Amino acid sequence: MEVGSLMLPLERSLISPLATLEEAYTMLLDARLTCLVLDEHPRGRIVRMRSILDHLAGAVLHGLRADPSRPVATLAEHVEVVPQSSPIEVAAKALWRRPSRAVLVSDPEGAVIGLVGWPQLNRFFDEILDIEGASRIEFHLGDTPGQMARALQAVGDAGANVRATYLTHPREGQRTGTVYVPEESAAAAREGLRKEGFALV
């Protein structure tokens, strides 16, 4: 599968660098996105929902006044650009190297035409695992031996049958685990993971 078949088209992910954090947050929330592409030339920067939330929450935690009118360009980050004809595994490796971000997608002339982030990558995993009628549950776990086994045990003890699972590469001592369980047992599986101290994504 090629990157271009999974990417979020530019018209759905583009925002002005002069847009405020409030405007970007609202757009991300309404569209259920994690990243937006800034309308700059050449395009090569994104703004992340996580960066916006970190900035606003960080200000409050430090006794400062949050500034939702701040331009999103001040929180923008440069990211990798991959050709639309690249295998999706290329985008996956880039995302695992830089968690919570995205990669931009270019056409044969090198112009940016979209982005691939975790929502799009998760669709790819859903397809290659051929999971139907299952719920995906994501959670954080420490990068130490036995953590994934403990999580799977918690899901099993909750009465949920794991149909598939995968684990990201470590970053700063932490990984993200994913399990697919039947929809009817997803609530019990989530509760089982919480009881064992796993933070759900």
Backbone bond lengths (Angstrom), bond angles and torsions (degrees), N, CA, C in turn:
res aa  C-N    CA-C-N  psi(-1)  N-CA   C-N-CA  omega(-1)  CA-C   N-CA-C  phi
1 M - - - 1.458 - - 1.528 109.71 -
2 E 1.324 116.49 136.94 1.461 121.15 -178.36 1.531 111.29 -92.96
3 V 1.335 114.51 154.99 1.462 121.21 -179.90 1.524 110.93 -55.48
4 G 1.328 116.16 -41.00 1.458 120.25 -175.92 1.508 113.97 -60.93
5 S 1.329 117.68 -25.94 1.463 120.29 -178.26 1.526 112.37 -76.95
6 L 1.321 117.88 -15.54 1.462 121.30 -179.25 1.520 114.39 -111.90
7 M 1.318 116.70 -12.70 1.460 119.73 -171.79 1.528 112.52 -64.39
8 L 1.324 114.77 154.07 1.458 121.98 170.94 1.526 106.95 -86.44
9 P 1.346 118.98 118.79 1.467 120.64 -176.38 1.523 112.10 -57.99
10 L 1.310 115.10 150.18 1.460 121.42 -176.08 1.527 112.28 -57.16
11 E 1.332 116.85 -39.71 1.466 119.17 -176.94 1.523 112.61 -62.66
12 R 1.329 117.30 -22.68 1.466 120.60 179.24 1.522 113.10 -92.54
13 S 1.328 117.07 -8.51 1.463 119.34 -173.53 1.528 113.38 -127.43
14 L 1.325 117.35 9.11 1.467 121.58 -173.89 1.524 111.45 -92.75
15 I 1.342 115.47 137.24 1.454 120.21 177.68 1.527 109.38 -143.97
16 S 1.316 116.83 147.86 1.456 121.42 -179.84 1.524 110.85 -68.04
17 P 1.338 118.05 141.16 1.470 120.16 175.93 1.521 112.18 -65.54
18 L 1.334 117.05 -14.84 1.460 121.13 178.29 1.527 112.22 -89.53
19 A 1.328 116.82 -6.01 1.459 119.81 178.21 1.520 109.79 -62.37
20 T 1.320 116.31 149.16 1.461 120.28 179.85 1.528 110.77 -82.04
21 L 1.331 115.46 164.97 1.462 119.27 175.87 1.525 110.51 -59.89
22 E 1.321 115.66 -37.78 1.461 119.61 178.89 1.522 111.06 -61.74
23 E 1.332 117.10 -45.02 1.465 121.07 -179.67 1.537 110.90 -65.00
24 A 1.324 116.32 -42.33 1.459 119.95 -179.92 1.522 110.76 -66.25
25 Y 1.322 116.40 -42.79 1.466 120.63 179.44 1.529 110.19 -59.97
26 T 1.322 116.69 -44.88 1.467 121.17 -179.58 1.514 111.14 -63.21
27 M 1.336 116.28 -42.54 1.463 120.38 179.58 1.524 110.88 -64.57
28 L 1.325 116.78 -43.56 1.457 120.70 179.07 1.525 110.81 -63.20
29 L 1.319 115.70 -43.05 1.463 120.45 -178.07 1.524 110.94 -65.70
30 D 1.333 116.32 -46.75 1.467 120.46 -177.86 1.526 111.96 -63.56
31 A 1.350 116.14 -37.50 1.463 120.27 -177.27 1.522 112.75 -91.92
32 R 1.346 116.75 -0.85 1.464 122.16 -178.47 1.520 111.37 55.22
33 L 1.334 114.73 49.08 1.461 121.66 179.85 1.523 110.07 -111.41
34 T 1.323 115.80 165.46 1.462 120.58 176.15 1.522 111.98 -111.79
35 C 1.347 116.94 -19.88 1.464 121.01 -177.72 1.525 110.66 -142.97
36 L 1.322 114.86 152.02 1.459 121.83 174.12 1.520 109.19 -127.43
37 V 1.331 116.18 149.82 1.463 121.61 176.75 1.524 108.85 -93.60
38 L 1.323 116.86 133.33 1.457 119.90 178.15 1.528 110.09 -80.53
39 D 1.315 116.41 139.12 1.461 122.58 -177.63 1.527 109.28 -81.64
40 E 1.316 115.51 73.40 1.451 121.85 179.18 1.526 108.82 -125.00
41 H 1.314 116.51 159.81 1.473 120.53 179.40 1.518 109.52 -125.18
42 P 1.349 118.75 123.55 1.463 123.74 -5.78 1.520 111.12 -74.21
43 R 1.312 115.60 148.93 1.462 119.26 -179.99 1.517 109.42 -74.76
44 G 1.296 115.91 135.19 1.452 119.38 -179.84 1.512 111.70 -169.15
45 R 1.334 116.97 10.66 1.455 120.12 -178.68 1.527 110.08 -127.73
46 I 1.318 114.66 150.49 1.455 120.64 176.40 1.522 109.45 -129.33
47 V 1.324 115.43 162.63 1.459 121.67 170.06 1.524 106.48 -120.85
48 R 1.335 116.20 134.73 1.459 121.21 -175.32 1.521 111.39 -105.82
49 M 1.332 116.21 145.72 1.459 121.45 173.46 1.522 109.68 -55.29
50 R 1.336 116.55 -41.89 1.459 120.36 -178.48 1.525 111.68 -61.75
51 S 1.336 117.64 -39.09 1.468 120.84 178.99 1.522 110.93 -64.60
52 I 1.336 115.62 -40.72 1.464 119.72 179.16 1.524 110.25 -63.25
53 L 1.324 116.37 -47.98 1.460 120.20 -178.90 1.525 111.44 -65.27
54 D 1.337 116.88 -40.59 1.467 119.99 178.35 1.519 110.99 -60.61
55 H 1.330 115.89 -41.34 1.469 119.90 -179.05 1.523 111.22 -65.92
56 L 1.328 116.34 -48.97 1.461 119.91 -176.61 1.526 111.52 -67.95
57 A 1.338 116.47 -44.87 1.462 119.51 179.72 1.526 110.99 -68.39
58 G 1.331 116.54 -37.44 1.455 119.91 179.87 1.515 112.39 -61.97
59 A 1.321 115.78 -38.27 1.463 119.47 178.70 1.523 110.27 -63.06
60 V 1.312 116.69 -44.23 1.463 121.08 -179.25 1.526 110.43 -64.54
61 L 1.332 116.97 -43.85 1.463 121.09 -177.88 1.528 112.29 -63.32
62 H 1.326 116.28 -28.64 1.461 120.04 -179.27 1.530 112.63 -98.20
63 G 1.325 115.52 15.68 1.454 119.46 175.91 1.512 114.36 73.59
64 L 1.330 116.57 18.74 1.463 120.87 179.83 1.523 109.62 -101.55
65 R 1.310 114.79 167.64 1.463 119.69 179.16 1.524 108.93 -90.78
66 A 1.324 116.14 120.71 1.460 120.31 177.72 1.520 109.93 -63.40
67 D 1.337 116.71 143.53 1.456 121.10 -176.69 1.526 110.22 -119.81
68 P 1.344 117.90 85.26 1.467 120.31 -179.55 1.525 113.52 -69.57
69 S 1.344 117.03 -9.45 1.468 119.63 179.07 1.530 112.21 -89.92
70 R 1.312 116.93 0.11 1.467 121.20 179.18 1.531 110.12 -64.09
71 P 1.340 119.11 137.44 1.467 121.10 179.55 1.530 111.65 -64.85
72 V 1.316 117.10 140.19 1.458 120.50 -178.68 1.531 111.51 -64.55
73 A 1.323 117.39 -25.19 1.464 120.18 -178.63 1.522 111.89 -58.76
74 T 1.334 116.87 -26.58 1.462 119.76 -179.11 1.529 112.27 -73.37
75 L 1.328 117.18 -12.87 1.463 121.39 177.81 1.528 111.82 -112.62
76 A 1.330 116.48 7.48 1.464 120.14 -175.11 1.522 111.71 -72.34
77 E 1.325 115.38 152.73 1.458 122.26 -178.96 1.521 110.40 -129.92
78 H 1.324 115.37 143.09 1.462 120.11 173.58 1.530 109.09 -77.65
79 V 1.313 116.84 138.56 1.465 121.44 179.61 1.527 109.65 -133.71
80 E 1.314 115.03 170.06 1.461 120.49 179.58 1.523 110.96 -71.38
81 V 1.336 115.00 153.46 1.464 121.73 174.86 1.526 107.36 -120.35
82 V 1.325 116.53 127.94 1.463 120.89 179.74 1.526 109.20 -121.43
83 P 1.329 118.44 145.08 1.472 121.48 178.49 1.523 111.33 -64.94
84 Q 1.311 116.15 147.19 1.458 120.46 -178.46 1.520 112.60 -63.58
85 S 1.326 117.59 -21.33 1.465 121.03 -179.95 1.525 112.80 -86.01
86 S 1.339 117.95 -1.99 1.467 121.12 179.93 1.526 109.87 -68.55
87 P 1.333 117.05 148.92 1.475 119.60 173.56 1.523 109.57 -62.26
88 I 1.327 116.88 147.47 1.458 120.86 -178.22 1.525 110.97 -60.52
89 E 1.348 117.24 -25.19 1.463 120.13 178.26 1.520 111.99 -60.07
90 V 1.338 117.50 -29.48 1.470 121.14 178.26 1.526 110.05 -64.73
91 A 1.332 116.73 -44.09 1.462 120.36 177.66 1.521 110.61 -67.00
92 A 1.342 116.25 -38.44 1.464 119.90 179.82 1.521 111.00 -61.08
93 K 1.321 117.59 -44.31 1.463 120.79 179.44 1.517 111.14 -63.81
94 A 1.334 116.76 -39.02 1.460 120.01 178.71 1.521 111.25 -64.76
95 L 1.323 116.71 -39.59 1.458 120.36 179.98 1.521 111.58 -69.74
96 W 1.313 117.22 -37.69 1.465 119.75 178.43 1.523 111.03 -67.95
97 R 1.335 116.44 -30.18 1.473 119.10 176.47 1.522 110.98 -71.50
98 R 1.331 116.37 -29.24 1.460 121.71 -175.98 1.527 108.61 -130.69
99 P 1.338 117.71 74.56 1.468 120.86 -175.09 1.525 113.56 -55.16
100 S 1.325 114.46 148.63 1.462 123.42 176.06 1.525 113.21 70.32
101 R 1.308 117.53 10.88 1.461 119.49 178.91 1.515 110.32 -110.81
102 A 1.310 116.16 -154.81 1.456 121.50 -179.77 1.507 108.46 -149.58
103 V 1.305 116.69 169.34 1.456 121.54 169.91 1.524 107.39 -121.23
104 L 1.313 115.51 146.53 1.452 120.25 176.85 1.522 109.27 -90.11
105 V 1.323 115.34 153.60 1.461 121.58 -176.10 1.521 108.63 -117.64
106 S 1.339 116.37 133.92 1.465 120.60 -177.64 1.522 111.48 -115.87
107 D 1.333 115.61 155.78 1.463 120.96 175.65 1.532 108.89 -86.84
108 P 1.350 118.46 179.48 1.473 120.24 -177.60 1.525 114.05 -58.89
109 E 1.332 117.62 -22.78 1.468 120.80 178.66 1.522 112.41 -87.98
110 G 1.326 117.14 -2.96 1.464 120.66 178.53 1.511 115.11 92.36
111 A 1.331 117.84 2.04 1.466 120.60 179.43 1.529 109.62 -81.92
112 V 1.333 116.36 137.91 1.465 120.77 179.90 1.523 109.67 -70.49
113 I 1.335 116.27 130.39 1.465 120.79 -177.33 1.527 112.62 -125.17
114 G 1.328 117.91 -2.21 1.460 119.19 179.89 1.509 111.71 176.76
115 L 1.321 116.03 -170.90 1.461 120.63 177.02 1.518 110.01 -142.76
116 V 1.316 114.66 157.75 1.465 122.09 173.13 1.522 106.98 -126.13
117 G 1.326 116.20 121.12 1.454 122.22 177.09 1.513 109.66 -122.67
118 W 1.327 116.25 -167.93 1.456 119.60 -178.42 1.534 113.67 -61.51
119 P 1.336 120.68 -38.01 1.473 118.42 178.19 1.526 112.39 -58.66
120 Q 1.347 116.24 -41.28 1.460 119.65 179.61 1.528 110.88 -70.67
121 L 1.340 116.56 -39.21 1.454 119.84 179.45 1.530 111.01 -64.87
122 N 1.322 117.04 -37.85 1.466 119.66 178.26 1.524 111.42 -64.04
123 R 1.332 117.13 -33.86 1.470 119.82 175.05 1.520 110.18 -61.78
124 F 1.328 115.47 -39.14 1.464 121.06 178.79 1.530 110.13 -61.72
125 F 1.330 116.62 -45.84 1.466 119.35 179.14 1.524 110.71 -63.77
126 D 1.326 116.64 -39.47 1.466 119.34 178.19 1.524 110.72 -58.14
127 E 1.341 115.35 -39.70 1.459 119.87 -176.68 1.527 111.82 -72.77
128 I 1.349 117.27 -45.63 1.463 118.05 -175.71 1.532 110.90 -72.28
129 L 1.339 116.84 -27.33 1.457 118.88 176.91 1.526 111.92 -82.53
130 D 1.341 116.06 -10.17 1.464 122.00 177.55 1.528 111.32 54.07
131 I 1.333 114.25 49.26 1.454 119.96 -178.07 1.522 109.38 -93.79
132 E 1.324 117.02 120.19 1.454 122.10 175.70 1.525 109.16 -121.71
133 G 1.315 116.50 141.19 1.450 120.53 178.36 1.517 113.36 66.50
134 A 1.338 117.01 25.24 1.461 120.67 -179.58 1.524 110.16 -122.31
135 S 1.310 115.74 153.50 1.461 121.83 176.38 1.522 109.12 -103.65
136 R 1.329 116.01 138.66 1.464 121.67 177.23 1.523 109.06 -94.36
137 I 1.302 117.15 128.76 1.461 122.36 178.74 1.525 107.92 -120.76
138 E 1.331 116.88 123.31 1.460 121.65 179.54 1.518 109.64 -111.43
139 F 1.319 116.60 144.07 1.457 121.08 -177.56 1.525 109.77 -153.61
140 H 1.321 116.20 155.90 1.454 121.94 177.42 1.520 109.74 -91.32
141 L 1.312 116.49 145.35 1.451 121.23 175.72 1.521 109.63 -149.13
142 G 1.321 115.99 153.66 1.447 120.62 -179.63 1.517 112.24 -70.52
143 D 1.328 116.35 152.26 1.461 121.81 -179.42 1.528 109.68 -87.47
144 T 1.326 115.31 64.04 1.462 121.73 178.60 1.524 108.90 -133.86
145 P 1.334 117.21 153.57 1.466 119.90 -178.18 1.529 112.63 -57.41
146 G 1.321 115.06 139.28 1.456 120.86 175.06 1.505 116.49 89.05
147 Q 1.347 118.30 -7.10 1.465 119.82 -176.94 1.533 111.98 -67.77
148 M 1.334 116.70 -44.21 1.466 119.02 -179.99 1.519 110.10 -67.32
149 A 1.336 117.06 -38.23 1.465 120.13 177.93 1.522 110.69 -62.02
150 R 1.337 116.27 -38.72 1.465 120.29 178.52 1.524 111.05 -65.19
151 A 1.344 115.86 -38.65 1.461 120.21 178.72 1.531 110.69 -66.14
152 L 1.323 116.66 -43.93 1.467 120.16 179.68 1.522 110.73 -64.84
153 Q 1.331 116.66 -36.32 1.463 120.28 177.11 1.527 110.59 -63.52
154 A 1.355 116.24 -40.30 1.466 120.84 179.67 1.527 110.75 -63.46
155 V 1.325 115.88 -40.83 1.466 120.44 179.09 1.531 109.86 -65.97
156 G 1.341 116.41 -43.92 1.457 120.10 179.21 1.520 112.36 -64.43
157 D 1.338 116.34 -40.65 1.464 120.11 179.38 1.522 111.62 -64.98
158 A 1.350 115.47 -24.46 1.466 119.94 178.29 1.530 111.94 -81.15
159 G 1.320 115.87 -2.16 1.462 119.71 177.44 1.510 114.97 89.92
160 A 1.340 116.98 14.09 1.463 120.67 -179.70 1.520 110.26 -102.27
161 N 1.309 116.71 136.82 1.455 122.61 178.30 1.529 109.40 -92.80
162 V 1.321 117.75 117.26 1.467 121.62 -179.12 1.529 109.28 -73.95
163 R 1.328 115.79 122.14 1.466 120.25 -178.67 1.513 112.60 -95.10
164 A 1.344 116.87 -24.50 1.465 121.46 176.62 1.523 107.62 -166.60
165 T 1.324 115.38 160.28 1.463 119.56 179.42 1.517 110.14 -156.93
166 Y 1.323 117.25 153.85 1.461 121.24 169.75 1.519 109.42 -151.79
167 L 1.336 114.54 163.88 1.455 121.95 -172.25 1.524 109.30 -136.82
168 T 1.334 117.29 132.84 1.458 120.48 -179.87 1.522 111.05 -77.99
169 H 1.322 115.43 168.57 1.452 121.23 173.42 1.531 108.96 -68.68
170 P 1.336 118.26 154.53 1.467 120.35 -179.46 1.525 112.73 -73.02
171 R 1.304 115.42 150.14 1.462 122.53 173.83 1.516 107.92 -148.77
172 E 1.328 115.30 119.35 1.459 121.85 179.71 1.534 111.12 53.88
173 G 1.342 114.97 43.31 1.452 119.94 175.59 1.515 116.06 75.88
174 Q 1.334 116.53 13.23 1.465 119.50 -177.21 1.520 110.69 -137.60
175 R 1.320 115.84 149.72 1.461 122.48 174.78 1.532 109.18 -126.87
176 T 1.319 115.11 168.39 1.465 121.05 171.12 1.521 107.90 -116.47
177 G 1.321 115.89 123.74 1.454 121.05 177.93 1.522 110.63 -102.83
178 T 1.307 116.26 152.76 1.465 121.65 178.28 1.522 109.20 -134.93
179 V 1.314 116.37 134.41 1.460 121.28 173.01 1.522 108.44 -127.92
180 Y 1.315 115.01 145.49 1.462 122.05 174.58 1.522 107.28 -110.03
181 V 1.318 116.48 125.16 1.457 121.59 -179.98 1.528 109.13 -131.43
182 P 1.335 118.34 159.08 1.473 120.17 176.09 1.531 110.67 -54.98
183 E 1.309 116.50 142.20 1.466 120.75 -175.99 1.519 112.68 -56.58
184 E 1.338 116.73 -35.90 1.456 119.37 -176.00 1.526 112.93 -70.67
185 S 1.333 117.97 -16.92 1.467 120.01 179.31 1.523 112.88 -111.90
186 A 1.343 117.21 9.13 1.465 120.85 -176.77 1.525 112.12 -64.09
187 A 1.331 117.34 -42.00 1.471 120.36 -178.50 1.524 110.72 -62.09
188 A 1.323 116.67 -42.73 1.463 120.58 179.24 1.519 111.01 -65.75
189 A 1.334 116.81 -38.74 1.464 120.63 179.18 1.523 111.02 -64.74
190 R 1.342 116.76 -42.65 1.470 119.91 178.76 1.526 110.63 -62.26
191 E 1.323 116.50 -42.17 1.458 120.43 -179.93 1.533 110.39 -66.00
192 G 1.323 116.55 -38.30 1.453 119.97 177.77 1.517 112.47 -62.65
193 L 1.328 116.63 -40.03 1.462 120.77 177.97 1.533 110.93 -66.91
194 R 1.319 116.25 -41.63 1.470 119.68 178.71 1.531 110.86 -61.19
195 K 1.328 116.56 -43.26 1.457 120.05 -178.44 1.523 112.14 -62.25
196 E 1.342 115.82 -28.54 1.459 120.07 178.92 1.529 111.88 -87.90
197 G 1.324 116.60 4.53 1.463 120.18 174.54 1.515 115.45 90.24
198 F 1.335 118.70 11.01 1.462 120.94 178.49 1.535 109.99 -85.19
199 A 1.315 115.98 133.79 1.464 121.08 179.13 1.525 109.17 -87.80
200 L 1.324 116.53 119.80 1.459 120.79 179.20 1.515 110.02 -75.58
201 V 1.324 115.34 146.16 1.470 120.96 179.79 1.517 108.55 -84.54
